[in-house]
Amino acid sequence: MNPRVADVKPEKNYTLHIWFEEGIFDVKPYLDFEMFEPLKDIDFFNSVRPMHGTIQWANEADFCPDTVYLESVKTK
């Protein structure tokens, strides 16, 4: 498996709309991990960008593309 994120849009309640297959990825379960704690600031969370086939924030926090793909709820 080697899915790649094409685009990402922050949504309400710390979720992300992910495009590879369209889906919603819930970041809430990860917010207490040290690397992801800055994402609790909604403005920082909303700064997410697609990067090298996955998603990334300015502090270089990112997710494995496989995790994003497998844990996203497909919307189409």
C-alpha positions as CSV (number, residue, x, y, z in Angstrom):
1,M,0.0,0.0,0.0
2,N,1.3,3.4,-0.9
3,P,-1.5,5.9,-0.9
4,R,-0.6,9.6,-1.3
5,V,-2.5,12.6,0.0
6,A,-3.4,14.9,-2.9
7,D,-4.9,17.7,-0.8
8,V,-6.1,18.4,2.7
9,K,-8.6,20.8,4.3
10,P,-9.1,21.3,8.1
11,E,-12.6,20.7,9.3
12,K,-14.5,21.2,12.6
13,N,-13.7,19.3,15.7
14,Y,-10.0,18.6,14.8
15,T,-10.8,16.5,11.7
16,L,-9.2,16.8,8.3
17,H,-10.8,16.3,4.9
18,I,-8.3,14.3,2.9
19,W,-8.2,13.7,-0.8
20,F,-6.7,10.6,-2.3
21,E,-9.9,8.8,-2.0
22,E,-12.1,11.4,-0.4
23,G,-12.3,10.9,3.3
24,I,-12.3,12.4,6.8
25,F,-9.3,11.7,9.1
26,D,-9.9,12.2,12.9
27,V,-6.8,13.7,14.5
28,K,-8.4,13.9,18.1
29,P,-6.9,10.5,19.2
30,Y,-3.4,11.9,18.6
31,L,-3.7,15.3,20.2
32,D,-2.1,14.2,23.5
33,F,1.0,12.9,21.9
34,E,3.8,15.5,22.4
35,M,4.4,16.0,18.7
36,F,0.8,16.7,18.1
37,E,-0.1,18.8,21.2
38,P,0.5,22.1,19.3
39,L,-2.4,21.1,17.0
40,K,-4.8,21.8,19.9
41,D,-4.4,25.5,18.9
42,I,-7.1,25.6,16.2
43,D,-5.3,28.2,14.2
44,F,-2.2,26.0,14.1
45,F,-4.3,22.9,13.3
46,N,-5.8,24.8,10.4
47,S,-2.4,25.5,8.9
48,V,-2.1,21.8,7.7
49,R,-0.8,21.3,4.2
50,P,-0.3,18.3,1.9
51,M,3.4,17.5,1.8
52,H,5.2,14.6,0.1
53,G,2.1,12.5,-0.2
54,T,0.9,13.0,3.4
55,I,-0.2,15.9,5.6
56,Q,2.2,18.2,7.6
57,W,2.2,21.2,9.9
58,A,4.8,23.9,10.5
59,N,6.3,22.0,13.4
60,E,6.9,19.1,11.0
61,A,4.3,17.0,12.7
62,D,3.0,14.6,10.1
63,F,1.3,11.2,9.7
64,C,2.3,8.2,7.7
65,P,0.3,8.2,4.5
66,D,-0.9,4.6,5.2
67,T,-2.2,5.7,8.6
68,V,-4.2,8.6,7.0
69,Y,-5.5,6.3,4.3
70,L,-6.5,3.4,6.6
71,E,-8.0,5.5,9.4
72,S,-9.9,7.9,7.2
73,V,-13.7,7.4,6.9
74,K,-14.3,7.3,3.2
75,T,-17.0,9.8,2.1
76,K,-17.3,8.7,-1.6
